Amino acid sequence: MRTVGVLLLPGSRIFDVSVVSEVWGIDRTDSAVPLFELRLCAPDRATTRLAPIGDLAATHGLDGLAGCDLVLVPGRGDPLAPVPPAVLDALRGYTGTVAGLCSGSFVLAAAGLLDGRSATTHWRMLDELTAAAPRAVVRRDVLFTSDDPVYTSAGVLGCADLCLHLVRRDHGAEVAATIARRMVMPPVREGDQRQYAEAPVPRRVVKAGMASTVDWAVSRLADPIGVGDLAEHSGLSERTFHRAFVEATGSTPGRWLQVQRVRLAQRLLETTDLPVDRVAERSGLGTSANLRRRLRAELGVGPDAYRRTFRVAV
């Protein structure tokens, strides 16, 4: 039996705790999955208020962490909230594998466990993690990091990917795939796959004529329009248009066009059965080869893998 501990702190995210419970807290021995002991560990074995709702009674105090093969630290509603000294001491004294889920990385940072190691968190908090763990190597484009014995994950679903990775590491691909099937999620998303952060959205357009040019371009993404066409529509020289566009949107016109086309391709892959070459044409990316290249550059995966992961049932 493998013993898995969950470190509960005030404000621990209920989603992260639920994912851990789904992976290690359910008896699936009827499907040839090993039986795990799941310990809920909190200072003074206290009942913990979770975020955004709910209370959870601990089964163990902090001393329960010492006997675990794996300790998971859920994210917290306030990732920068102080961590009790007793918790920091318990983490520093723990010698097994420890994983920070989403903003749980900040707890590991407070304990100094990320120093000199790769780490990540939700894409919206990467700058804050860089400040909280200045000696860590913060990865901005991955789902999770593996710097044994310390692991971290990105986002709320990235923690599920990391949990399955840890199962696969210790119990094999078939056990991980069985649990994934029961959870109805992809069994393998490698850590180096990029976070599906939203592409930047233009800030509010403030210059006269720019809003109509943006709307005009969005409605013609499938056409072979470029920066020169946008400038011509706006009635400005290319140099003046470039400066005005950056000021209005925070992005260069060329980069903006590329992002809009990738976002359109994402929507088509999610919501239609169009072949990849047709998705490339309708999104303005031209060829399937260019679509694959652009998606890998922006998201770290090709169109087929993206569609398998994010296909919307209709």
PyMOL commands that set and color helices and strands:
alter all, ss='L'
color gray80, all
select helices_A, chain A and resi 14-24+29-31+43-45+62-65+85-93+102-110+123-132+155-171+173-183+210-218+227-234+238-249+253-271+276-282+288-299+303-310
alter helices_A, ss='H'
color red, helices_A
select strands_A, chain A and resi 2-7+36-41+47-49+55-57+70-73+97-100+118-119+137-138+144-147+150-153
alter strands_A, ss='S'
color yellow, strands_A
deselect
rebuild
show_as cartoon
